[in-house]
């Protein structure tokens, strides 16, 4: 099992070294803004190390949106961040499935995802694999419940889209975890990355609040089983004060 962590400090390589992880996930720009990403000194240090990298795209990105002021900048930002991810030698880039607003048709959001891949294919495709992540809440989300993910995959699967499973999001989104890998692979044919997170909230709460592996509402044994069954790299996005214990827990399985 390859175990990694989302790094939060200004020195991601130092954080990765202190946690003794195999890979790191990081942002390449402020996740709450539209800033253009650049490879600064701290990112270059990770690039030049033996630690593998996964890039998480900005939270502001929503390529499903029907609002031109969100969708068009989202497409641009995604392409820019994929370019920087490629400069870092990233294994892939995680992108949230996004959503449409109340009163809007989710099918149009799915169509916007397809248009994204179609447009990018015209210029040679994205420079790194794009891994779409399931999300915890929203009745008009593209990737909350698995029936919605199936509709999304019907539209984008042919473009080689990958899948990132977040266990907290699945649980909070109302999807059981016992057979989750089998169910996801039946839809997407693949699981490229697992965000292994416990949840502070109850099943089907629609709340995205991560907990450390042993302290949330999900049985940690189930989480460990999901990690083992996935065959994919694991990224912990759990609270920082307990993440070293989370790494140790998985290494002891």
N, C-alpha and C positions, 0 to 999 in steps of 0.2 A: 504494500500500500504506500503510495506517495502522498505525504502529508505536507500541507502548506498552510499559510495564514495570510489574511489580509493585513498588510502593514500600514500603520497609521502615522508613523513619525516622519521627520524630515530626513532621517537616515535609514532608508529601508533595508539596506544591506546589513547595517549593524543590528537592526531588529531581527532580521532573518537569521543572522549568526547567533544571536542570543537565544532564539527559540529553537535553533538546530532543526530547521525545516528544509524540505527539499525544494520548495518553490514558494513564491510570493505572489500575491495579487495586489495590485496598486492602481491608483488613478494617475493619469498623466497630465491632469489639469484640475483646477478647482471643480469638484463634482456638482456644485450648485450654480455655476456660472457658465457662460458661453466662451470663455477664454480659449484662444488657440493654444494647443499644447506644444511644448518644446522639450527636448532632451537636455535637462539641466545636469549639473554635476552629480547629484544624488542618483538620478536615473541612469546616468552613464556608468556609475559604479556598479549598479546591479547588472547592467548589460554586459559589463566586462568581467563579471564573476561567473562562478559555476552554478549559481542559483537560477533555476528556471523562473520565467515570469508569465503571469496572466494579467492582462489589463482589464479593468472594469470601466466601462464607459460612464460618462457623466450622468447623474440623476436627471438633469434637465432634458435629456434626449427622450423624445416620444415620437418615433417615426410613424406610429399609427394615427396620430392626431389629424383631425379634419381641419384644424386651424392652421392656415398657411404660415402664420407668424411663429408657430411652433414646429410644424412638420418640415418646412424648408430649412431652417437653421439646424434642425436635428439631423437631416441628411448630410449637410455640410460638416457638422461637428463629428459625426460618426466616421466619415471618410478621413477627416484630419486625424482623429485619434487612432484609426486603424493604421495610418501611415506611420505614426510615432510608435505604435505597438510593433510594427514590423522592424523599425529601427532598433528596438530593444530585443528583437528576436523572440517575441512573445509566442507562446503556444497557441493563443487565441484571445479573443476579446468578448467579454460578457456584456450583453445588452438586455435591459429589461423589456418585456413584451409590450409594455405601454397600454394605452386605453383610449377610448373615445368618451365624450361627455354624455351626461344624462340626456335622453331624447335622441341621441345619434345612433346610427346603425352600426353595430360592431363589424358587420361584413365589410363596411367601407374602410375600417381600420385594417382589416386583413388585406384588403386590396392595396392599401398604401404600403404594407410590408412587401407585398409582391412587386410593386412598382419600384421600391428601393432596390431590391436585388436585380430587377430587370435593367434599371438605369445603370447600376454599377457594372453589370455584366457587359454593357456596351463599351466600357473602358477597361475591360480586363478583369473585373471582379475586385473584391476587397483584398488587401495585401496580407491579411491574416484571417484565419477562420473566425466566423461570427457565431457565437454561442448564445442563443436566446434563453433567457432565464424566466422561469415561472414566478408569478407574483402572488402576494397574499390576499389582496382585497380588490374590490370593485366589481360590480355586476357587469360592467362593460369593458372588462380587461381582456386583452388578447390572450393571456396565458395564466389565468388563475385556475380554472377548473380544466380537467383533462379533455372534456368535450370541446372546449374552446381551443385548446392546444391542437387537437386533431384537425379542426377547421383551418387553423393557421398553417399547420404542416402540409395540408393539401395544397396550399398556395405557395409555400416557400421551400418545401422539402427538396424539390428538383434542383435547387440552386446550391445544395450542399450545406444548408444551414445546420449548425450544431445545436446541442441542447445542454443547458446548465440546470441541474436540479437543485433547488434550495429546499432543504427539509423543513425549516421553519415556515417558509412560504406555503409549502404544500399542506402542512398540518393546519396552519391558520386559514388557508384557503378552502379547507373542507375535504382534503384528500388523505385517505389513510396511507400509512407508511409501510405497513407489513409487506405488501407486495408491490411497492411503488416502482422499483426498478423494472420489473417485468411489465407493468402497465405502461410505463413511459416508453420502453423499447418497442412495445406493440404499436405505439403511435409514431414515434420518430425514427425507430430503428437504431437509436444510439443514445448514450449518455456520455458527454465529453468531459464534464466536470461536475463535481458535487460540492455545493456549499453546505457543509455539515454544521447546522446550527440547531440548538434547542429553542423552545419558544417560551416566553414569559406568560403567554396567554393560552386560553383553552382552545380546543379543537373547533375549527370553523369560525373563529373570532373575527377574521378578516383584519387582524392587527399584526403588523410587522415589527415585532420586538424580540430581538434575539436574546438567548440565555446561554450560559455555559453548559456543556454537555450534561453534567450531573445535577444541574440545578433548575431545570425547566419542567414544563408539563409533559414532555415526551420522555418515555422510558429510554435511558441512554443505551440500553442493550439493543433496542430497536435501531437507534441511530448507528451504532457500531455495525449492525447487520447490513444496513443500507450501504454504508461505506464499503464493506467487504464485497457485497453482491454487485456493486456498480462496476468494478474493474476500472474505474476512472480515478484521476487525481482528486485529492480532497483539499478543499480550502476551508479553513475555519474563519468565520466572521463573528465569532463570539466575543463577549466583553473582554477588553484587554487585560484586566486584572486577573482573569482566570484562564487565559489562553494557553499558558505554559502547562497547566494541569490538563487541559484538553488534549494537547499534543501527547503528553505522557500517557493519558488514558488510551488513546488510539494506538500508540506504540506498544502498549502492554497487551493488546488483543491478540 
